[in-house]
């Protein structure tokens, strides 16, 4: 929890020059934002899960490896985004 608060504080400081902060759909927060903003008659709230992230492009049967690759992709996108903001 503390790590999440610290990360959001740092991101807020970095992005204070921008009007909007838009996360990629490849990140968990971006995928959740897309999910809640897409019209759906049978909308159901959900927690964060890897099922809402876009697929990698290659089929990986090992769940642990697949989740690790999804997380690494999101981390790289966030790193690239913070470098652009600096």
Buried (B, 14 or more C-beta within 10 A) or exposed (E): EEEEEEEEEEBEEBBEEEEEEEBBBBBBBBBBBBBEEEEEEEEEEEEEEEEBBEEEEEEBEEEEEBEEBBBEBBEEBBEEBEEEBE
